[in-house]
Amino acid sequence: MGLRGFELNRFAAAATLLETGRIFVDLGTNLGGMLAYTSGQYEIAIGVDLVRPVLADAQRNYTNANFVQADVGMSLPLRDGAVDCLVAMGILEHVFDVYGFVTECRRVIRSAGIVILEVPNVAYVTRRIGLLIGKLPVTSSPYGWREGFGWDGGHLHYFTERALCQLLEEGGFRVVRVMASNGLFGAYRNWWVSLLAGNLLVKAVRL
């Protein structure tokens, strides 16, 4: 499939979980990949990222969106209860304080608003098999363990379906959907997400 195909697949999967509302926020937006899927569903689209040159490129691609430079692992530059939908694709495994991140998400999302998160699934069947034979699992596809790219792509935390849902529920959310975000034979992967999904895509509602 290649890296580009992988990216498009995961964004398209996340788009199936979107609803409608006024304000949509994409954390770690990079070049604005999720913003292409929000047209007509939200009045205001905001992309947040740390890297200024990347945001400049994203602004050229999405002239109708707003872009903000910020470290999404710290406090978010958004008002309390202002956001209808917040998406963070491949972000949670990189932040230092996952509890603080979820708390910040809850702060900025309105009551009954939604958060959509994607993380690698360390309990994916191929990673389980690797552990059985003494191989450290790679969760940062497609680069893996490589000097210059960071230890497992800079991933700081590892998640299973149960652990991710517990984190969200303890943080004041109700999980409403868990699905695979990428890979061939998606329907089969969603038959047993905790074992067959390489990446987990979770939709939760703020209580």
Residue frames as a rotation matrix with the C-alpha (Angstrom) as fourth column:
MET 1
0.562 0.827 0.000 0.00
0.827 -0.562 0.000 0.00
0.000 0.000 -1.000 0.00
GLY 2
-0.313 -0.749 0.584 2.85
0.635 -0.622 -0.458 2.41
0.706 0.227 0.671 0.79
LEU 3
-0.777 -0.084 -0.624 2.94
0.587 -0.453 -0.671 5.22
-0.226 -0.888 0.401 3.34
ARG 4
-0.882 0.460 -0.105 0.62
-0.470 -0.837 0.280 7.51
0.041 0.296 0.954 1.39
GLY 5
-0.280 0.799 -0.532 -1.98
-0.182 0.500 0.847 4.79
0.942 0.334 0.006 1.03
PHE 6
-0.429 0.045 -0.902 -1.71
0.807 0.467 -0.361 4.02
0.405 -0.883 -0.237 4.72
GLU 7
-0.941 0.035 -0.338 -2.35
0.148 -0.852 -0.503 7.67
-0.305 -0.523 0.796 5.59
LEU 8
-0.657 0.732 -0.181 -5.38
-0.645 -0.421 0.639 7.97
0.391 0.536 0.748 3.30
ASN 9
-0.291 0.543 -0.788 -6.84
0.237 0.839 0.490 4.76
0.927 -0.044 -0.373 4.63
ARG 10
-0.556 0.020 -0.831 -6.67
0.827 0.109 -0.551 5.83
0.080 -0.994 -0.077 8.26
PHE 11
-0.934 0.250 -0.256 -8.10
-0.202 -0.959 -0.200 9.30
-0.296 -0.135 0.946 7.59
ALA 12
-0.505 0.778 -0.373 -10.97
-0.516 0.073 0.853 7.82
0.691 0.624 0.365 5.61
ALA 13
-0.323 0.347 -0.880 -11.68
0.605 0.791 0.090 5.39
0.728 -0.503 -0.466 8.45
ALA 14
-0.774 -0.010 -0.633 -11.73
0.560 -0.477 -0.677 8.22
-0.296 -0.879 0.375 10.99
ALA 15
-0.895 0.435 -0.104 -14.05
-0.435 -0.795 0.423 10.23
0.101 0.423 0.900 8.74
THR 16
-0.373 0.793 -0.481 -16.74
0.135 0.559 0.818 7.55
0.918 0.241 -0.315 9.10
LEU 17
-0.273 0.216 -0.937 -16.94
0.945 0.243 -0.219 8.46
0.181 -0.946 -0.270 12.80
LEU 18
-0.990 -0.137 0.018 -17.48
0.134 -0.982 -0.135 12.20
0.036 -0.132 0.991 12.30
GLU 19
-0.075 0.985 -0.154 -20.80
0.902 0.002 -0.431 13.86
-0.424 -0.172 -0.889 13.09
THR 20
0.038 0.074 0.996 -21.81
0.605 -0.795 0.036 17.49
0.795 0.602 -0.075 12.49
GLY 21
0.395 0.082 -0.915 -21.29
0.865 -0.367 0.341 20.59
-0.308 -0.926 -0.216 14.56
ARG 22
0.997 0.014 -0.074 -19.77
-0.002 -0.975 -0.220 24.03
-0.075 0.220 -0.973 14.71
ILE 23
0.416 -0.909 0.010 -16.08
-0.909 -0.416 0.013 23.58
-0.008 -0.014 -1.000 15.62
PHE 24
0.968 -0.230 -0.096 -13.79
0.211 0.962 -0.175 20.75
0.132 0.149 0.980 14.50
VAL 25
0.512 -0.850 0.125 -10.19
-0.836 -0.458 0.302 20.49
-0.199 -0.259 -0.945 15.75
ASP 26
0.876 -0.357 -0.323 -7.44
0.161 0.849 -0.503 18.27
0.454 0.389 0.802 14.33
LEU 27
0.735 -0.642 0.216 -4.55
-0.494 -0.290 0.820 17.88
-0.464 -0.709 -0.531 16.80
GLY 28
-0.234 -0.891 0.390 -1.17
-0.063 0.414 0.908 17.18
-0.970 0.187 -0.153 15.26
THR 29
0.648 0.746 -0.151 -2.67
-0.162 -0.058 -0.985 18.14
-0.744 0.663 0.083 11.93
ASN 30
-0.277 -0.825 0.493 0.60
0.540 0.290 0.790 18.04
-0.795 0.485 0.365 9.97
LEU 31
-0.992 -0.121 0.023 -0.42
0.082 -0.513 0.855 18.99
-0.092 0.850 0.519 6.41
GLY 32
-0.514 0.855 -0.065 -4.11
-0.775 -0.495 -0.393 18.98
-0.369 -0.152 0.917 7.32
GLY 33
-0.962 0.011 -0.274 -4.97
-0.146 0.826 0.544 15.43
0.233 0.563 -0.793 6.32
MET 34
-0.613 0.774 -0.160 -8.22
0.728 0.474 -0.496 15.18
-0.308 -0.421 -0.853 8.32
LEU 35
-0.471 0.439 -0.765 -9.46
-0.138 -0.893 -0.428 18.60
-0.872 -0.096 0.481 7.23
ALA 36
-0.876 0.114 -0.468 -10.25
-0.469 0.016 0.883 17.27
0.108 0.993 0.040 3.76
TYR 37
-0.707 0.596 -0.381 -13.03
0.490 0.801 0.343 15.18
0.510 0.056 -0.859 5.31
THR 38
-0.579 0.447 -0.681 -14.82
0.645 -0.260 -0.719 17.93
-0.499 -0.856 -0.137 7.26
SER 39
-0.985 0.168 -0.033 -16.28
-0.152 -0.770 0.619 19.99
0.079 0.615 0.784 4.41
GLY 40
-0.332 0.943 -0.023 -19.95
-0.374 -0.109 0.921 20.72
0.866 0.315 0.389 5.04
GLN 41
0.148 0.382 -0.912 -19.99
0.609 0.692 0.389 19.03
0.780 -0.613 -0.130 8.45
TYR 42
0.119 -0.184 -0.976 -18.47
0.922 -0.343 0.177 21.79
-0.367 -0.921 0.128 10.60
GLU 43
0.945 0.294 0.141 -18.61
0.324 -0.892 -0.315 25.56
0.033 0.343 -0.939 10.36
ILE 44
0.599 -0.786 0.155 -15.07
-0.795 -0.607 -0.009 26.09
0.101 -0.118 -0.988 11.66
ALA 45
0.875 -0.413 -0.253 -12.09
0.387 0.910 -0.146 23.77
0.290 0.030 0.956 11.13
ILE 46
0.674 -0.672 0.307 -8.90
-0.739 -0.617 0.270 24.24
0.008 -0.409 -0.913 13.16
GLY 47
0.695 -0.554 -0.458 -5.60
0.331 0.813 -0.479 22.45
0.638 0.182 0.749 12.71
VAL 48
0.813 -0.443 0.378 -3.09
-0.569 -0.465 0.678 22.47
-0.125 -0.766 -0.630 15.57
ASP 49
0.743 -0.654 -0.141 0.56
0.557 0.721 -0.412 21.49
0.372 0.228 0.900 15.17
LEU 50
0.598 -0.594 -0.539 3.95
0.416 -0.345 0.842 22.38
-0.685 -0.727 0.041 16.62
VAL 51
-0.357 -0.866 0.351 5.93
0.719 -0.015 0.695 22.84
-0.597 0.500 0.627 13.40
ARG 52
0.041 0.398 -0.917 5.43
-0.109 -0.910 -0.400 26.29
-0.993 0.116 0.006 11.86
PRO 53
-0.698 -0.317 -0.642 6.64
-0.631 -0.150 0.761 25.48
-0.337 0.936 -0.096 8.29
VAL 54
-0.894 0.428 0.130 4.25
0.447 0.861 0.240 22.51
-0.009 0.273 -0.962 8.16
LEU 55
-0.101 0.893 -0.439 1.38
0.633 -0.282 -0.721 24.76
-0.767 -0.350 -0.537 9.23
ALA 56
-0.268 -0.065 -0.961 2.28
-0.492 -0.849 0.194 27.24
-0.828 0.525 0.195 6.50
ASP 57
-0.960 -0.083 -0.268 2.02
-0.274 0.491 0.827 24.47
0.063 0.867 -0.494 3.89
ALA 58
-0.617 0.786 -0.045 -1.27
0.761 0.581 -0.288 23.28
-0.200 -0.213 -0.956 5.39
GLN 59
-0.109 0.579 -0.808 -2.69
0.161 -0.792 -0.589 26.82
-0.981 -0.194 -0.007 5.24
ARG 60
-0.612 -0.165 -0.773 -1.91
-0.685 -0.378 0.623 26.97
-0.395 0.911 0.118 1.52
ASN 61
-0.955 0.248 -0.165 -3.75
0.126 0.837 0.532 23.67
0.270 0.487 -0.831 1.03
TYR 62
-0.138 0.927 -0.348 -6.77
0.954 0.219 0.205 24.59
0.267 -0.303 -0.915 3.16
THR 63
-0.789 -0.225 0.572 -7.47
0.216 -0.973 -0.085 28.30
0.575 0.056 0.816 2.87
ASN 64
0.093 0.923 0.373 -10.83
-0.310 -0.329 0.892 28.00
0.946 -0.199 0.255 4.64
ALA 65
0.576 0.047 -0.816 -9.34
0.641 0.594 0.487 26.43
0.508 -0.803 0.312 7.76
ASN 66
0.714 -0.369 0.595 -7.61
-0.590 -0.774 0.229 28.05
0.376 -0.515 -0.771 10.73
PHE 67
0.434 -0.651 -0.623 -4.20
0.465 0.754 -0.463 26.88
0.771 -0.089 0.630 11.92
VAL 68
0.824 -0.133 0.551 -2.63
-0.522 -0.554 0.648 27.31
0.219 -0.822 -0.526 15.36
GLN 69
-0.029 -0.899 -0.438 0.92
-0.146 0.437 -0.888 26.55
0.989 0.038 -0.144 16.46
ALA 70
0.338 0.117 0.934 1.03
-0.934 -0.085 0.348 24.75
0.120 -0.989 0.081 19.80
ASP 71
-0.815 -0.536 -0.220 2.46
-0.457 0.828 -0.326 21.70
0.357 -0.165 -0.919 21.54
VAL 72
0.098 0.974 -0.204 -0.59
-0.580 0.223 0.784 19.42
0.809 0.042 0.587 21.71
GLY 73
-0.044 -0.182 -0.982 1.02
0.565 0.806 -0.175 17.51
0.824 -0.563 0.067 24.56
MET 74
-0.936 -0.217 -0.279 0.71
0.353 -0.554 -0.754 20.60
0.009 -0.804 0.595 26.74
SER 75
-0.274 0.877 -0.394 -2.28
0.274 -0.322 -0.906 22.90
-0.922 -0.356 -0.152 27.34
LEU 76
-0.329 0.242 0.913 -4.45
0.944 0.119 0.308 23.40
-0.034 0.963 -0.268 24.28
PRO 77
-0.949 -0.084 -0.304 -5.06
0.092 -0.996 -0.013 26.99
-0.302 -0.040 0.953 23.05
LEU 78
-0.541 0.841 0.031 -8.83
0.175 0.077 0.981 26.51
0.823 0.536 -0.189 23.02
ARG 79
-0.454 0.455 0.766 -11.67
-0.812 -0.565 -0.145 27.75
0.367 -0.688 0.626 25.21
ASP 80
-0.857 0.220 0.465 -13.45
-0.170 0.731 -0.661 25.49
-0.486 -0.646 -0.589 27.69
GLY 81
-0.204 0.876 0.437 -16.32
0.383 0.482 -0.788 23.57
-0.901 0.007 -0.434 26.10
ALA 82
-0.055 0.154 -0.987 -15.83
-0.627 -0.774 -0.086 25.17
-0.777 0.614 0.139 22.69
VAL 83
-0.715 -0.428 -0.552 -15.18
-0.697 0.378 0.610 22.14
-0.052 0.821 -0.569 20.50
ASP 84
0.430 0.903 -0.002 -17.76
-0.884 0.420 -0.207 19.80
-0.186 0.091 0.978 18.97
CYS 85
0.985 -0.168 0.037 -15.29
0.172 0.954 -0.244 17.25
0.006 0.247 0.969 17.61
LEU 86
0.382 -0.924 0.017 -11.61
-0.872 -0.354 0.338 16.76
-0.306 -0.144 -0.941 18.38
VAL 87
0.984 -0.117 -0.131 -9.46
0.044 0.884 -0.465 14.30
0.170 0.452 0.876 16.42
ALA 88
0.303 -0.940 0.156 -5.93
-0.879 -0.212 0.427 13.14
-0.369 -0.266 -0.891 17.32
MET 89
0.976 0.037 -0.213 -4.48
-0.149 0.827 -0.542 10.62
0.156 0.561 0.813 14.86
GLY 90
0.472 -0.843 -0.257 -1.25
0.666 0.533 -0.522 8.99
0.577 0.075 0.813 16.01
ILE 91
0.147 -0.355 0.923 -0.67
-0.335 -0.896 -0.291 11.57
0.931 -0.267 -0.251 18.75
LEU 92
0.819 0.330 0.470 -1.38
-0.513 0.055 0.856 9.97
0.257 -0.942 0.215 22.12
GLU 93
0.828 -0.536 -0.163 1.58
0.558 0.815 0.154 7.56
0.050 -0.219 0.974 21.93
HIS 94
0.015 -0.861 0.508 3.93
0.642 -0.381 -0.666 10.56
0.767 0.336 0.547 21.58
VAL 95
0.355 0.152 0.922 2.79
-0.379 -0.878 0.291 12.81
0.854 -0.453 -0.255 24.45
PHE 96
-0.705 -0.709 0.021 4.52
-0.269 0.240 -0.933 12.61
0.656 -0.663 -0.360 27.83
ASP 97
-0.879 0.420 0.228 1.41
-0.216 0.077 -0.973 12.80
-0.426 -0.904 0.023 30.02
VAL 98
-0.799 0.601 -0.027 -1.50
0.263 0.389 0.883 10.81
0.541 0.698 -0.469 28.58
TYR 99
-0.189 0.744 -0.641 -3.70
0.975 0.064 -0.214 11.62
-0.118 -0.665 -0.737 31.58
GLY 100
-0.391 -0.030 -0.920 -3.10
0.197 -0.979 -0.051 15.33
-0.899 -0.201 0.389 31.16
PHE 101
-0.987 0.011 -0.161 -3.81
-0.160 -0.193 0.968 15.04
-0.021 0.981 0.193 27.43
VAL 102
-0.505 0.854 -0.127 -7.19
0.689 0.487 0.537 13.38
0.520 0.184 -0.834 28.01
THR 103
-0.120 0.427 -0.896 -8.02
0.837 -0.442 -0.322 15.94
-0.534 -0.789 -0.304 30.69
GLU 104
-0.686 -0.205 -0.698 -7.26
-0.120 -0.915 0.386 18.78
-0.717 0.349 0.603 28.26
CYS 105
-0.916 0.400 0.012 -9.38
0.119 0.245 0.962 17.14
0.382 0.883 -0.272 25.58
ARG 106
-0.218 0.880 -0.423 -12.29
0.954 0.282 0.096 16.91
0.204 -0.383 -0.901 27.97
ARG 107
-0.339 0.038 -0.940 -11.85
0.509 -0.833 -0.217 20.54
-0.791 -0.552 0.264 29.00
VAL 108
-0.794 -0.081 -0.603 -12.14
-0.340 -0.762 0.551 21.92
-0.504 0.643 0.577 25.47
ILE 109
-0.840 0.533 -0.100 -14.90
0.207 0.487 0.849 19.58
0.501 0.693 -0.519 24.23
ARG 110
-0.415 0.787 0.457 -18.49
-0.837 -0.527 0.147 20.55
0.357 -0.321 0.877 24.89
SER 111
-0.426 0.392 0.816 -20.85
-0.488 0.660 -0.572 18.27
-0.762 -0.641 -0.090 26.81
ALA 112
0.495 0.583 0.645 -21.82
0.108 0.695 -0.711 15.36
-0.862 0.422 0.280 24.53
GLY 113
0.551 -0.435 -0.712 -19.10
-0.832 -0.354 -0.427 16.39
-0.066 0.828 -0.557 22.05
ILE 114
0.985 -0.121 0.122 -16.84
0.133 0.986 -0.102 13.71
-0.108 0.117 0.987 20.64
VAL 115
0.159 -0.978 -0.133 -13.16
-0.842 -0.204 0.499 12.79
-0.515 0.033 -0.856 20.58
ILE 116
0.995 0.033 -0.098 -11.65
-0.085 0.806 -0.586 10.44
0.060 0.591 0.804 18.00
LEU 117
0.291 -0.936 0.200 -8.25
-0.804 -0.127 0.581 8.96
-0.518 -0.330 -0.789 18.80
GLU 118
0.892 -0.135 -0.431 -5.98
-0.164 0.793 -0.587 6.62
0.421 0.594 0.685 16.86
VAL 119
0.257 -0.840 0.478 -3.10
-0.895 -0.020 0.446 4.72
-0.365 -0.542 -0.757 18.45
PRO 120
-0.317 -0.414 -0.854 -1.01
-0.648 0.752 -0.124 1.67
0.693 0.514 -0.506 17.54
ASN 121
0.756 0.600 0.262 -2.26
-0.628 0.552 0.548 -1.58
0.185 -0.579 0.794 19.06
VAL 122
-0.261 -0.948 0.185 0.62
-0.963 0.241 -0.123 -3.30
0.072 -0.210 -0.975 20.86
ALA 123
-0.265 0.247 0.932 -1.57
-0.395 0.854 -0.339 -6.42
-0.880 -0.458 -0.129 21.23
TYR 124
0.445 0.326 -0.834 -1.88
-0.891 0.073 -0.447 -6.88
-0.085 0.943 0.323 17.44
VAL 125
0.953 0.078 0.293 -1.41
-0.109 0.990 0.090 -10.56
-0.283 -0.118 0.952 16.63
THR 126
0.646 -0.763 0.026 1.88
0.317 0.238 -0.918 -10.14
0.694 0.601 0.395 14.74
ARG 127
0.021 -0.627 0.779 3.33
-0.653 -0.599 -0.464 -8.17
0.757 -0.499 -0.422 17.67
ARG 128
0.613 0.246 0.751 2.23
-0.751 0.477 0.457 -10.87
-0.245 -0.844 0.477 20.09
ILE 129
0.961 -0.275 0.034 3.98
0.268 0.890 -0.370 -13.50
0.072 0.364 0.929 18.01
GLY 130
0.339 -0.874 0.349 7.09
-0.043 -0.385 -0.922 -11.37
0.940 0.298 -0.168 17.86
LEU 131
0.192 -0.219 0.957 7.17
-0.939 -0.324 0.115 -11.11
0.285 -0.920 -0.268 21.65
LEU 132
0.907 0.218 0.359 6.88
-0.330 0.900 0.285 -14.89
-0.261 -0.377 0.889 21.94
ILE 133
0.715 -0.685 0.136 10.13
0.650 0.582 -0.489 -15.27
0.255 0.438 0.862 20.00
GLY 134
0.170 -0.672 -0.721 11.86
0.821 -0.308 0.481 -12.44
-0.546 -0.673 0.499 21.85
LYS 135
-0.530 -0.317 0.787 11.39
0.765 -0.580 0.281 -9.71
0.367 0.751 0.550 19.26
LEU 136
-0.630 0.286 -0.722 10.54
0.328 -0.745 -0.581 -6.21
-0.704 -0.602 0.376 20.51
PRO 137
0.155 0.783 0.603 7.35
0.921 0.106 -0.375 -5.12
-0.358 0.613 -0.704 18.73
VAL 138
-0.925 -0.372 0.071 7.51
0.362 -0.814 0.454 -2.28
-0.111 0.446 0.888 16.22
THR 139
0.019 0.984 -0.176 4.53
0.822 -0.116 -0.558 0.09
-0.569 -0.134 -0.811 16.42
SER 140
0.109 -0.050 -0.993 5.87
-0.168 -0.985 0.031 2.97
-0.980 0.163 -0.115 14.35
SER 141
0.072 -0.018 0.997 5.23
0.850 0.525 -0.052 1.62
-0.522 0.851 0.053 10.85
PRO 142
0.973 -0.099 -0.209 6.87
-0.037 0.825 -0.563 1.78
0.229 0.556 0.799 8.38
TYR 143
0.375 -0.916 0.143 10.27
-0.612 -0.360 -0.704 2.68
0.697 0.176 -0.696 9.82
GLY 144
0.782 -0.012 -0.623 10.57
0.350 0.836 0.423 0.59
0.516 -0.549 0.658 12.97
TRP 145
0.720 -0.593 -0.360 13.82
0.343 -0.147 0.928 0.59
-0.603 -0.792 0.097 14.88
ARG 146
0.378 -0.598 0.707 16.19
0.819 -0.140 -0.557 3.00
0.432 0.789 0.437 13.18
GLU 147
-0.199 -0.547 -0.813 18.73
0.789 -0.581 0.197 5.46
-0.581 -0.603 0.547 14.46
GLY 148
-0.989 -0.145 0.030 17.76
0.138 -0.832 0.537 8.98
-0.053 0.535 0.843 13.45
PHE 149
-0.379 0.922 0.079 14.05
-0.028 -0.097 0.995 8.21
0.925 0.375 0.063 13.51
GLY 150
-0.194 0.272 0.943 13.85
-0.949 -0.295 -0.110 7.76
0.248 -0.916 0.316 17.27
TRP 151
-0.959 -0.134 0.250 13.32
-0.225 0.895 -0.386 4.69
-0.172 -0.426 -0.888 19.43
ASP 152
-0.498 0.789 0.360 10.29
0.814 0.568 -0.120 3.06
-0.299 0.233 -0.925 17.82
GLY 153
-0.236 0.387 0.892 9.55
0.708 -0.560 0.430 6.27
0.665 0.733 -0.142 15.98
GLY 154
-0.815 -0.135 0.563 9.51
-0.207 -0.840 -0.501 8.29
0.541 -0.525 0.657 19.19
HIS 155
0.253 0.946 -0.205 6.61
-0.108 0.238 0.965 6.36
0.961 -0.222 0.162 20.69
LEU 156
-0.592 -0.461 0.661 6.54
-0.630 -0.247 -0.736 6.82
0.503 -0.852 -0.144 24.47
HIS 157
-0.372 0.583 0.723 3.47
-0.696 0.340 -0.632 4.73
-0.615 -0.738 0.279 25.35
TYR 158
-0.921 0.100 -0.376 1.82
-0.190 0.727 0.660 1.51
0.339 0.679 -0.651 24.25
PHE 159
-0.374 0.891 0.258 -1.87
-0.859 -0.228 -0.458 0.71
-0.350 -0.393 0.850 24.20
THR 160
-0.916 0.369 0.157 -4.28
0.400 0.872 0.282 -2.19
-0.033 0.321 -0.947 23.98
GLU 161
-0.342 0.872 0.350 -7.99
0.176 -0.306 0.936 -1.77
0.923 0.381 -0.049 23.30
ARG 162
0.418 0.545 -0.727 -8.83
0.777 0.201 0.597 -2.31
0.471 -0.814 -0.340 26.96
ALA 163
-0.288 -0.624 -0.726 -6.17
0.896 -0.444 0.026 0.12
-0.339 -0.643 0.687 28.23
LEU 164
-0.927 -0.051 0.373 -7.19
0.238 -0.846 0.476 2.89
0.291 0.530 0.796 25.81
CYS 165
-0.034 0.993 0.115 -10.88
0.243 -0.103 0.964 2.55
0.969 0.061 -0.238 26.66
GLN 166
0.330 0.097 -0.939 -10.09
0.932 0.125 0.340 2.55
0.150 -0.987 -0.049 30.37
LEU 167
-0.705 -0.662 -0.255 -8.00
0.681 -0.732 0.016 5.72
-0.197 -0.163 0.967 29.98
LEU 168
-0.753 0.466 0.464 -10.87
0.009 -0.698 0.716 7.51
0.658 0.544 0.521 28.24
GLU 169
0.228 0.918 -0.325 -13.57
0.406 0.214 0.889 6.29
0.885 -0.335 -0.323 30.61
GLU 170
0.116 -0.266 -0.957 -11.57
0.987 -0.073 0.140 7.30
-0.107 -0.961 0.254 33.68
GLY 171
-0.850 -0.515 -0.112 -11.02
0.490 -0.850 0.193 10.68
-0.195 0.109 0.975 32.01
GLY 172
-0.426 0.768 -0.478 -14.73
-0.096 -0.564 -0.820 11.45
-0.899 -0.303 0.315 31.70
PHE 173
-0.466 0.268 -0.843 -15.67
-0.884 -0.127 0.449 9.94
0.013 0.955 0.296 28.32
ARG 174
0.249 0.546 0.800 -17.96
-0.321 0.826 -0.464 7.13
-0.914 -0.141 0.381 27.20
VAL 175
-0.793 -0.589 -0.154 -16.50
-0.373 0.270 0.888 4.95
-0.482 0.762 -0.433 24.45
VAL 176
0.251 0.966 -0.062 -19.06
-0.567 0.095 -0.818 4.33
-0.784 0.240 0.572 21.69
ARG 177
0.988 0.056 -0.143 -16.98
-0.151 0.532 -0.833 2.69
0.030 0.845 0.534 18.94
VAL 178
0.076 -0.986 0.148 -13.67
-0.518 0.087 0.851 0.89
-0.852 -0.141 -0.505 18.55
MET 179
0.954 0.243 0.177 -12.48
0.033 0.501 -0.865 -0.17
-0.299 0.831 0.470 15.11
ALA 180
0.050 -0.941 0.334 -9.39
0.803 0.237 0.547 -0.87
-0.594 0.241 0.767 13.00
SER 181
0.497 0.121 -0.859 -8.01
-0.148 -0.964 -0.221 2.21
-0.855 0.238 -0.461 11.25
ASN 182
0.115 -0.535 -0.837 -5.90
-0.976 -0.217 0.005 0.60
-0.185 0.816 -0.547 8.56
GLY 183
-0.659 -0.529 0.535 -4.85
-0.407 0.848 0.339 -2.52
-0.633 0.006 -0.774 6.74
LEU 184
-0.677 0.388 -0.626 -6.27
-0.521 0.349 0.779 -4.91
0.521 0.853 -0.034 4.18
PHE 185
-0.358 0.626 -0.693 -9.46
0.408 0.772 0.486 -6.86
0.840 -0.109 -0.532 4.92
GLY 186
-0.778 -0.003 0.628 -10.82
-0.416 -0.747 -0.519 -4.21
0.471 -0.665 0.580 7.27
ALA 187
0.261 0.962 0.080 -14.12
-0.759 0.153 0.633 -6.00
0.597 -0.226 0.770 7.83
TYR 188
0.505 -0.130 -0.853 -12.28
0.319 0.947 0.045 -9.04
0.802 -0.294 0.520 9.15
ARG 189
-0.635 -0.773 0.005 -10.00
0.331 -0.278 -0.902 -6.95
0.698 -0.570 0.433 11.34
ASN 190
-0.533 0.502 0.681 -13.06
-0.724 -0.688 -0.060 -5.36
0.438 -0.524 0.730 12.95
TRP 191
0.401 0.638 -0.658 -14.41
-0.173 0.758 0.629 -8.80
0.900 -0.138 0.414 13.79
TRP 192
0.701 -0.277 -0.658 -11.80
0.710 0.359 0.606 -9.04
0.068 -0.892 0.448 16.57
VAL 193
0.807 -0.306 0.505 -10.30
-0.084 -0.906 -0.415 -5.58
0.584 0.293 -0.757 16.93
SER 194
0.754 -0.505 0.419 -8.13
-0.581 -0.217 0.785 -6.19
-0.306 -0.835 -0.457 19.99
LEU 195
0.298 -0.633 0.714 -6.25
0.187 0.773 0.607 -8.98
-0.936 -0.047 0.349 18.19
LEU 196
0.178 -0.117 0.977 -6.45
0.920 0.372 -0.123 -8.18
-0.349 0.921 0.174 14.47
ALA 197
0.931 0.180 0.318 -6.17
0.291 -0.892 -0.346 -4.38
0.222 0.415 -0.883 14.29
GLY 198
-0.041 -0.999 0.026 -2.67
0.883 -0.048 -0.467 -2.97
0.468 0.003 0.884 13.85
ASN 199
-0.949 -0.156 0.273 -3.99
0.036 -0.917 -0.398 0.46
0.313 -0.368 0.876 14.87
LEU 200
-0.362 0.842 -0.400 -7.00
0.918 0.247 -0.311 1.24
-0.163 -0.480 -0.862 17.07
LEU 201
-0.788 0.254 0.560 -9.49
0.009 -0.906 0.423 3.96
0.615 0.338 0.712 16.20
VAL 202
-0.517 0.547 -0.659 -11.73
0.855 0.298 -0.424 4.99
-0.035 -0.782 -0.622 19.08
LYS 203
-0.417 0.499 0.759 -14.72
0.001 -0.835 0.550 7.33
0.909 0.230 0.348 19.22
ALA 204
-0.490 0.227 -0.841 -15.82
0.864 0.250 -0.436 8.57
0.111 -0.941 -0.319 22.63
VAL 205
0.221 0.697 0.683 -18.42
0.383 -0.705 0.596 11.03
0.897 0.130 -0.422 23.93
ARG 206
-0.808 -0.505 0.305 -17.69
-0.019 -0.494 -0.869 13.60
0.589 -0.708 0.389 26.63
LEU 207
-0.101 0.763 -0.638 -19.83
0.874 0.374 0.310 13.03
0.475 -0.527 -0.705 29.70
